Amino acid sequence: MQMIVMSTDIRPEPDSRSSWLDAICKMIHNVRVDNLSSRDFAAKISGRRYGDLSCASFWSKPHDVYCGREQLSNAGGAGYLLSWQIGGAAHIEQGNAQMRLLPGSIAIVDGRRPMHVAFPSEVRRVVAKLPARSVEERLPGLMRSSALAFTPAGPLAEVLFSYLTELSSENSTLVSSDMELLTENICNLLQITAGHAGADRIDSQDLRRQTVVRYIRKKLCDPDLTLDSVALALSMSRRLVQKIMQQMDSSFTDFITEERLASASKKLDSSARLPIANIAYSCGFNDISHFNHLFKRRFGVTPSAYRSRQPESVNKH
């Protein structure tokens, strides 16, 4: 994967709406925008993206943002959206959750679900798109509620903000490997700061779900991984493991298949010379034809076509 770095000024022009929509979708998330005046609307955004990881800081005049449910074609790529409010206010609605962010507050929402964000006045904020797995491993309560808001405090909050600032800066000297490491550090800091703010309450269901998910991901490359073997290893009943999967809107088979395909896609991106069959076997598939079929159904192309696809243009300013 290649890094995309971007800085854009949106000036008061008739095509401000389309320009701002393009900038947000390119750097943050697939959305639609509304309630902005073409006469005086202005905004500025800067940030960088590496695959499914992105972070952008922006200032803008009032407008609304709407996001629909993620489609199958881009399932898994959205992850969670972390928003740090710097100036102005943001009103966020997702499902039954309604949050009003003021400067210094953080919101974490599931980017795979519909939402509405309103900015009633001029606003400054930093928004990072983080992988669902990394966030849910540290804040498993999100798998049930899908959204939370809190105000981080103390020295770790300052470190978290500095990381987000560095990730979103167009002048940063970060490389791709730095982004991955910083993203993991950000997720760790979110876990700690949310805990200090009392925003990470975890009940027994969350703990069981977290235990099952972590074990499956640990054993993902084992082709003999089964529902029964997971239940036995975790001293749970087969029915309980099935129930946990259902609570995640999935089944055991669908979950491990999705996880294995996601792992395979990353290896295809990072290992240009490794044979596709080797990648399939290393991700837990023991039938190449079946792997090819599942991969094409999930990503719309064969593994070889996925690997040879043209990379996106980089260093757009």
Buried (B, 14 or more C-beta within 10 A) or exposed (E): BEBBBBBBEBEEEEEBBEBBBEBBEBBBBBBEBEEBEEEEBBBBBBBBBBBBBBBBBBBBBBBBBBBEEBEEEEBBBBBBBBBBBBEBBBBBBBEEBEBEBEBEBBBBBBBBBEBBBBBEEBBBBBBBBBBBBBBBBBBBBBBEBBBBBBBBEEEBBEBBBEBBBBBBBBEBEBEBEBBBEBBBEBBBBBBBBBBBBEBBEBEEBBEBBBBBBBBBBEBBBEEEBBBEEBBEEBEBEBEEBBBBBEBBEBEBEEBBBBBBBBBBBBBBBEBEEEEBEEBBBBBBBEEEEEBBEBBBEBBEEBBEEBBEEEEEEEEEE
